[in-house]
């Protein structure tokens, strides 16, 4: 995904692609995947069933997808039953093992209801009305911990009704996690979880967690160790997260062959 198009660059691998493309494992272009968008997608996420979520500043995706947030099947065709219809840009997406999706961005309306910059959608695209933390500024990045807690970064100074300078954490029900409120001096644009549970943050800040950090820093994660076990088809995935617990994922293939997912294959 990105800002490439036939008007700006010669797409990907020398082929024209309008803002969204898929590459094969060897880096060559997947010629069969060409949904096309009329503007830039900023975020992509995969559902457990293989459907593709895309969020951004587009108002058309895959010949029928909705504005700012749409869903495609594995072949790139728009899912015309999926219309959460945010009223402004979507910057970040995170899919939970349940299939629900955390959506973050510039919007103040999602799923037909007021929703300030962060919300959660059910698998069918309807709004989870029990989850309504709200933020007073744009949310640019969200990341899910294995214990269900949600890391949030952006330009906000209030999150879930609590003072929170640009980086914070929500409990799974959307309430504010008071144990994690490091603060950043300016906007946080990206978040990532390391295998040991520590949190990487990047943005325009020069101070993070009360210490001098220029645009990139790492935070300790004080969450207690947590484990989740997921089953889908012929795969069992075990996740561990939290302070000093590490993060381990393994997948069962066939009868007795296990493969680590948190290391390069």
N, C-alpha and C positions, 0 to 999 in steps of 0.2 A: 504494500500500500504506500501512498505518498502523493507528491504533487506532480508526478510525471504524467504526460499526456502526449497526444500527437501534435499538439501546438507548442509543447515545451521541450520535450526530449523524444528521442526515438524509442520510447517505452523501455522495455526490458528485453535483453538478449537480441536487440535489433528489431523487435516486433512492437507494433503499436499496441499499447494497453492504456485504457483510460482510468488512471488512478488506482487500480487494483489488479493484482496479478498473482499467480501461483507458480512456484518453481518446483521442479522435480528434485529428488534427493541429490542429484549430481550437479544442480545449479542451472540446468537447462529449463527453458520456459515450458510450462504445461499448456500446450496449444489448445486443449479442450476446455480450459477454464478462462472465460472472458466475459464477466458480467457487465463491466463498465459502470462508471459513476460520472455524475456531472460536476463533482467537486471533490475535495480532498477528504478521504477517510483518515481519522486519527487513531482509531483503536480497532483491534480485531480480537475475537475470542471464539473458542470452539465449545459447543455444548457437548455433553456426554453422548448424545445420539449422532454426532458428526455434523450437525448443522452449524453454519458459520454466522456469527454475529459481527456486524460492522457498524461503527459509530463515527461521526465526523460532522462535516459542514455541507455534505451533499443533500440534495433534495430529490434525487432519483438514483436508484441503484438496481442493477439487474433487471431492467425493463419492468418495473412495477413496485420496487421496494419503497418504503416510506421515507419521509424526510428525517435526516440526522441519525436515525437508527433503523437498521433493517436486518433481515435474516435471509440467508441464502442456503440452498441445499448444497450437497457436496459437489454437484456439477456446476454450480454458479447461478442457478435459477432463483429468482426472488420468491420468497414465501409470502404469498399475497394474503395469508391469514394473520400475519404478524404486523400490527400497527400500534406500537406504544405511543408514537407521535409526540416526542419531546418538542418544545417550542424553540429550541436553540441548540447550539453545538453540543455534541457528545465527545468528551476527551478520553475517557477511560472506561474499560469494561472488565469485569472479573466474574467468572462463572463458578458457583459453588458446586460441590458434589451432588447436591439435591437437584441441580439444574436451574435453580434461581440465579438471576444475574444482577450484580451490583452495577449500576449505571451512574456515571459521574460526568459533569460538564458545566456548561454555562446556562443550562435550561432552568426554568422556574415552573415548568408544567410537564407532567409525564403521566401517561396512561389515563388521560382525561381528568387529572386532578392536580391541584397545587403541589409542587414538589421542588424544593429549593436545592438544586445543584447535585443532589445525591439521592438515589432511590433504589428500590429493589423490585425486579420484575419476576413474576411467576413464569413457568415454562411456556405458557400460552401467550405471554406478552402483556398480561394484565398486571396492574400495580399491586404490590403487596402493601396494603394499607396499614398493616401492623408495624411496618418499618418506615419511620419518618423522622430521621435525625435532623435534617436541614443544616445548611451552612449559609453564612452571610456573604460568601464570595465564591468565585469559581473553584471547582474541584478538578484538578488536572490528573490525578493519579490515585488509584485504589489498588490494594493488594490484599489477598486473603491469606490468613494464617490457617494452619491445619485445625486449630481449636475453634474456628469459626469467627474469630475476631477480625476486624477490617481496618487496615492501615489506610489513612487518608492524607493526601497532600494537595495543597492548592494555594490560593491567595486569601483565604478566609481568616478571620480573627475570632470567629465564634462557630462552634461545631456542636450540634445536639444540645443547644441552649447553654453551653459552657464556654468561657474564655479559652481560646485555643489558637495559638499563632502559627497557622499555616501547615502544621503537621500534628496529627493526633490519631487516636484509635477508638473504634467503636466496638462495643460488645455485639454479639450476633443478633440481638434484638433491636439494635440501633441506638441504645443508650450510650452515653459517654463513658469511656474507660478512664477513670481518674488516676490509674497507675502509670499511664503513659501520656505525658504532655510535655515533650522536650522543648518545643518552640523553635522557630526559625525567624531570622531577621527579615526575610523576604520570601517571595513565592517559591514553593516546592513544586517542581514539574514532574519528577519521576521517583518511584519507590520500587525497591526490589528486596526480597527476602533471601538471605544467604542460607546455606545448608545448616549452619550452626544456630539459626534463628535470629542473627543480627540483621539490622535493617539498614540498607543503603538508601541514601536520599540525595537527589541532585536538584539544583534550581539556581535562582539568582541571589541566594542568601550569602552573607559573609559571616554569619554566626549561627551555630546550630547546637542545641542543647546547652546553651550558655558558654560555648567555647568558640574560638575563632576557627571558622572553616570556610574556605572560599569555593562555593558552588557545588562541592561534593563532600559528603561526610558519611559516617557510619555510626549507628546507635546500637547500644545494648538492648536486648529484649528481655524485659522482666517478667514476661508471661510464664506461668507455671507450665511444666511439661504436659503435653496433651497428645493423645493418639486418636486416629480415626481409621476405621477399616471399611473399605468400599468394595462392592462386588458388582461387576458389569460383564455379562456374557461369560467369557472364559478367563476374565482377568480379575485378580484380587489385588487391591492396592492398599498398602499400609503406610500411613503418614505419621511422623512424629515431629513435634515442634515445641518451642519454648526454650527458656533460658538453659543453656548448656546441655540441652537434650539432643541437639542435632535434628536433622530432618532426614528421614529414611523412607524411601518408597520402593516397593518391590512388586513385581507383576508376575503372576503365575501363568505360564503358557504350557498347554498340554497337561501333563499329569504331575511332573515333579521338577520341572525346570524353572528356576527363579532367576530374575534379572533385575539388577539395581537400576532405578530410573534416575537417581541423583548423581550419576557419574557418566562421563562420555561413553558412548557405545562403541 
